[in-house]
Amino acid sequence: MRSSTWHLTSRRSALVVGLVAVVAAVVVVGMVSPSGKASGKAAAVEFRREPVGKTSVPAFTRSVGQDRNDLESPSNGGRAFLGNTPGLYAGAPDRQSCDRGELIRGLQADPKKAATWSRIQHIGSTNAIADYVDRLTGAVLRSDTYAKVYGSRPGAKPSSAVLQAGTAVFVNQRGEPVVKCNCGSPVRMAAPPQDSRPTFTGPEWSGFSKSTVTEIQPASKAVKRVVMLAVGGKSELFKRPLGDGGSGGDSPSEDTVLAKADYPPYLAMPGEQGAPDLTEAPKPGEMPADTITPLETKRPSGSPSGGMPDAQTSDQPTDPNQQPTDPGQQSQPQPSDPNQQQPPPSQPDPNQSQPQPPPPPNQPPPNQPPPNQPPPQQPPPNQPPPQQPPGQNQQPQPDPNQTQPPPQPPPSGP
């Protein structure tokens, strides 16, 4: 009996020990799993730093623009801006940062590269390259910026890069960089995903910080001009047309230097690189309060409170449903309110909405309810004699004040 009990207890103990071992193995496997989610760490995304004057991919053309090496990425960058944000770009007034004509000629010189370039830019055909480029505008990046740079080798993947502040680019009419001018390569703005951890390789320049790399998003709609910061001379703001056309490269850009009274209410990365110290630009998706224009409905000064103005169908400037209280303001003899009484000779029928003239000879008095019924046999008892219309001499019933006819002689004796 004791032997049976001992064997049963041993089996139960072995089963429990085995279950504990399985659970421990599962926990260990989960801890050593290489998955980023299982370990609680974000996946790493690599970006290669591209200094001014350099490129990390095969170029499409020779340099068609001039980078600047005198700009350091502002410390108040490192966030997202819309492409039409004032102060996002820099440049020199009346001097294009990139040459459209040189870009067009460089692409047309190599049909294979031109075909790859037009496919990346989604313009359909190499014949549309000139029209597309003529709608671009040269500018200079004020801050280190996330981007993807496409090389000229067909089928090659784009390089995830950080373009250094001072890089010359072509921007489209939504203020988004689309071409890197020192190599003619197409670019796309691309920031690291929110659940990723960016890492950086390549040469590091002075002032680089992973916390100040900027993301540029396209404006919600096409714009005609964008405000830029003038660099290389007197620090000021100027407006430059976006997509002003002309592939000559040296055509005047029609830039307009702004007076301080015309400065915008906010600026991207203010107070650095000689930029005015204005209010920081709002983030994408935020509406600045100064751009909200409330709609105001003006009511006539004599409108009653709570009244809704109706459409006017007459020449009167006020609401036709509004009745002035001052009799001197009435331009018509009869009011629209049936409860308002006028003198008896000109009083309208309460059931009629249009003003009525004095009753004609063959029309019954105004107090008679049916307007189209023949005259009644007896006038109303409360109707005064002057209200009897002229021309009605008929007497349907004998008048008690008249003398009786001869067939009714006065009573006499037998």
Beta strands, then each sheet from edge to edge (+ up, - down):
strand 1: 43-50
strand 2: 80-82
strand 3: 89-91
strand 4: 137-141
strand 5: 145-149
strand 6: 159-163
strand 7: 168-171
strand 8: 177-180
strand 9: 185-188
strand 10: 196-201
strand 11: 215-217
strand 12: 225-230
strand 13: 237-241
strand 14: 256-257
strand 15: 266-267
strand 16: 279-280
sheet 1: 10+ 1+ 6+ 5- 9+ 8- 7+ 4- 3+ 12+ 13- 14+
sheet 2: 2+ 11+
sheet 3: 15+ 16+
end
